[in-house]
Amino acid sequence: MPRIIKKPGDILKFPLSAEGRHAYAQWLPDATARVFLAACTSDLSPEEVLQLPVAFRILVFRDTPNRYAWSKVGRAAVPAHCSQPMRYAKKDILTGKLSSYFQGAETPATKDQLSGLETLAVWAHPHIVERLEAQLEGRESKFLKSVSVTV
């Protein structure tokens, strides 16, 4: 399988845990991916993918697409609101202090100020699949709960 070179706007298809099911994500300029809220059994066009609701936007391990048989299925314009870098919630593993992380800078923050922010973490394929499937099934994601700063 050829190595995937990810570029902003690329639409990527990735396998889910159930045989024959897959999902989609779009690669964004800040090296995050917005994962779409769907488990599909047939292929969708990039235009159809973009009509799906977004489940979450995360940092993805660099080797995940190549290591877990993701494939490029097209490219589409990145929406303006997804062109900007994300702000993250962060908890120092040694001190437990909370902060807001944005473009390499940390600002002290309260739990309330971090509410609604994605926790700063880099996601591997198995955890992405677990989180998406949990969301689709209306249950709590075990991995998201384990890394969440605001739980």
DRENDO-1510 file (C-alpha; in Angstrom, 1 decimal, always signed):
<recs>
REC; n; res; u; v; w
REC; 1; MET; +0.0; +0.0; +0.0 .
REC; 2; PRO; +1.5; +3.4; -0.9 .
REC; 3; ARG; +2.3; +5.9; +1.8 .
REC; 4; ILE; -0.3; +8.5; +2.4 .
REC; 5; ILE; +0.9; +12.1; +2.2 .
REC; 6; LYS; -1.7; +14.1; +4.1 .
REC; 7; LYS; -2.6; +17.6; +2.8 .
REC; 8; PRO; -5.3; +20.0; +4.1 .
REC; 9; GLY; -8.6; +19.2; +2.6 .
REC; 10; ASP; -7.9; +15.5; +2.0 .
REC; 11; ILE; -10.9; +13.2; +2.7 .
REC; 12; LEU; -9.7; +10.0; +4.4 .
REC; 13; LYS; -11.6; +6.7; +4.8 .
REC; 14; PHE; -10.8; +4.4; +7.7 .
REC; 15; PRO; -11.9; +1.0; +8.9 .
REC; 16; LEU; -14.1; +0.6; +11.9 .
REC; 17; SER; -14.2; -2.5; +14.2 .
REC; 18; ALA; -17.1; -4.2; +12.5 .
REC; 19; GLU; -16.2; -6.0; +9.3 .
REC; 20; GLY; -17.3; -4.0; +6.2 .
REC; 21; ARG; -17.9; -0.7; +8.1 .
REC; 22; HIS; -15.8; +2.4; +7.7 .
REC; 23; ALA; -15.9; +6.1; +8.6 .
REC; 24; TYR; -14.4; +9.3; +7.2 .
REC; 25; ALA; -12.3; +12.2; +8.3 .
REC; 26; GLN; -11.0; +15.4; +6.7 .
REC; 27; TRP; -7.4; +16.5; +7.2 .
REC; 28; LEU; -7.1; +20.1; +8.3 .
REC; 29; PRO; -4.3; +22.8; +8.0 .
REC; 30; ASP; -3.2; +22.5; +11.7 .
REC; 31; ALA; -2.6; +18.7; +11.3 .
REC; 32; THR; -5.9; +17.8; +13.0 .
REC; 33; ALA; -8.6; +15.7; +11.6 .
REC; 34; ARG; -12.3; +16.3; +11.8 .
REC; 35; VAL; -14.0; +13.0; +12.1 .
REC; 36; PHE; -17.5; +12.6; +10.7 .
REC; 37; LEU; -20.3; +11.0; +12.7 .
REC; 38; ALA; -21.2; +8.0; +10.6 .
REC; 39; ALA; -20.5; +4.3; +10.2 .
REC; 40; CYS; -20.8; +3.4; +6.5 .
REC; 41; THR; -21.1; +0.2; +4.6 .
REC; 42; SER; -20.9; +1.7; +1.2 .
REC; 43; ASP; -18.6; +4.4; -0.2 .
REC; 44; LEU; -19.5; +8.0; -0.1 .
REC; 45; SER; -18.4; +10.8; -2.5 .
REC; 46; PRO; -16.4; +13.7; -0.9 .
REC; 47; GLU; -19.5; +15.8; -1.3 .
REC; 48; GLU; -21.6; +13.3; +0.6 .
REC; 49; VAL; -19.0; +13.0; +3.3 .
REC; 50; LEU; -19.1; +16.8; +3.9 .
REC; 51; GLN; -22.8; +16.7; +4.4 .
REC; 52; LEU; -22.3; +14.4; +7.5 .
REC; 53; PRO; -22.3; +15.9; +11.0 .
REC; 54; VAL; -18.9; +16.2; +12.6 .
REC; 55; ALA; -18.3; +14.0; +15.7 .
REC; 56; PHE; -15.0; +15.6; +16.9 .
REC; 57; ARG; -11.8; +17.2; +15.8 .
REC; 58; ILE; -8.5; +15.8; +17.1 .
REC; 59; LEU; -4.7; +15.5; +16.7 .
REC; 60; VAL; -3.9; +12.2; +15.0 .
REC; 61; PHE; -0.6; +10.2; +15.4 .
REC; 62; ARG; +1.4; +10.8; +12.3 .
REC; 63; ASP; +1.7; +7.1; +11.4 .
REC; 64; THR; -2.0; +6.2; +12.0 .
REC; 65; PRO; -3.3; +6.6; +8.4 .
REC; 66; ASN; -0.5; +4.4; +7.0 .
REC; 67; ARG; -0.4; +1.9; +9.8 .
REC; 68; TYR; -4.1; +1.3; +9.9 .
REC; 69; ALA; -5.1; +1.1; +6.2 .
REC; 70; TRP; -6.6; +4.5; +5.9 .
REC; 71; SER; -7.1; +5.7; +2.3 .
REC; 72; LYS; -7.5; +9.0; +0.5 .
REC; 73; VAL; -10.8; +9.2; -1.3 .
REC; 74; GLY; -10.8; +12.8; -2.4 .
REC; 75; ARG; -10.3; +16.4; -1.5 .
REC; 76; ALA; -12.6; +19.3; -0.6 .
REC; 77; ALA; -12.3; +22.8; +0.6 .
REC; 78; VAL; -11.7; +23.3; +4.3 .
REC; 79; PRO; -14.4; +25.3; +6.0 .
REC; 80; ALA; -13.2; +28.7; +7.4 .
REC; 81; HIS; -14.0; +27.7; +11.0 .
REC; 82; CYS; -11.7; +24.6; +10.5 .
REC; 83; SER; -8.8; +26.6; +9.1 .
REC; 84; GLN; -7.8; +28.1; +12.4 .
REC; 85; PRO; -5.7; +26.2; +15.0 .
REC; 86; MET; -7.6; +24.7; +17.9 .
REC; 87; ARG; -7.5; +25.7; +21.5 .
REC; 88; TYR; -7.1; +22.7; +23.9 .
REC; 89; ALA; -7.6; +21.9; +27.6 .
REC; 90; LYS; -4.5; +20.7; +29.3 .
REC; 91; LYS; -3.7; +19.2; +32.7 .
REC; 92; ASP; +0.0; +19.1; +33.8 .
REC; 93; ILE; +0.7; +15.5; +34.7 .
REC; 94; LEU; +3.1; +16.4; +37.5 .
REC; 95; THR; +1.3; +19.3; +39.2 .
REC; 96; GLY; -2.3; +18.8; +38.1 .
REC; 97; LYS; -2.6; +22.4; +37.2 .
REC; 98; LEU; -5.1; +23.2; +34.4 .
REC; 99; SER; -4.3; +25.4; +31.4 .
REC; 100; SER; -5.5; +26.5; +28.0 .
REC; 101; TYR; -3.1; +25.5; +25.2 .
REC; 102; PHE; -3.0; +27.4; +22.0 .
REC; 103; GLN; -0.2; +27.3; +19.4 .
REC; 104; GLY; +2.4; +26.3; +21.9 .
REC; 105; ALA; +1.5; +28.7; +24.6 .
REC; 106; GLU; -0.2; +27.7; +27.9 .
REC; 107; THR; -2.4; +30.0; +29.9 .
REC; 108; PRO; -3.6; +29.1; +33.4 .
REC; 109; ALA; -7.3; +28.3; +33.4 .
REC; 110; THR; -10.1; +26.9; +35.6 .
REC; 111; LYS; -12.1; +23.8; +34.8 .
REC; 112; ASP; -15.1; +26.1; +33.8 .
REC; 113; GLN; -12.9; +28.0; +31.4 .
REC; 114; LEU; -11.9; +24.7; +29.7 .
REC; 115; SER; -15.4; +23.4; +29.4 .
REC; 116; GLY; -16.1; +22.4; +25.8 .
REC; 117; LEU; -12.5; +22.3; +24.7 .
REC; 118; GLU; -10.9; +19.2; +23.3 .
REC; 119; THR; -8.3; +17.8; +25.7 .
REC; 120; LEU; -4.8; +18.0; +24.3 .
REC; 121; ALA; -4.0; +14.5; +23.3 .
REC; 122; VAL; -2.7; +12.7; +20.2 .
REC; 123; TRP; -5.1; +10.0; +19.0 .
REC; 124; ALA; -4.2; +6.6; +17.5 .
REC; 125; HIS; -6.6; +4.6; +15.2 .
REC; 126; PRO; -7.9; +2.2; +17.9 .
REC; 127; HIS; -8.9; +5.1; +20.2 .
REC; 128; ILE; -10.4; +7.1; +17.3 .
REC; 129; VAL; -12.6; +4.1; +16.4 .
REC; 130; GLU; -13.6; +3.5; +20.0 .
REC; 131; ARG; -14.6; +7.1; +20.5 .
REC; 132; LEU; -16.5; +7.3; +17.3 .
REC; 133; GLU; -18.3; +4.1; +17.8 .
REC; 134; ALA; -19.2; +5.1; +21.4 .
REC; 135; GLN; -20.6; +8.3; +20.2 .
REC; 136; LEU; -22.6; +6.6; +17.5 .
REC; 137; GLU; -24.0; +4.1; +20.0 .
REC; 138; GLY; -24.8; +6.8; +22.6 .
REC; 139; ARG; -22.4; +5.5; +25.2 .
REC; 140; GLU; -19.4; +6.9; +27.0 .
REC; 141; SER; -16.0; +6.5; +25.4 .
REC; 142; LYS; -13.7; +4.8; +27.8 .
REC; 143; PHE; -10.6; +6.4; +26.2 .
REC; 144; LEU; -12.0; +9.9; +26.1 .
REC; 145; LYS; -13.0; +9.6; +29.7 .
REC; 146; SER; -9.4; +8.5; +30.6 .
REC; 147; VAL; -7.8; +11.5; +29.0 .
REC; 148; SER; -10.4; +14.2; +29.5 .
REC; 149; VAL; -9.3; +17.2; +31.6 .
REC; 150; THR; -12.9; +18.5; +32.2 .
REC; 151; VAL; -14.5; +15.3; +33.5 .
</recs>
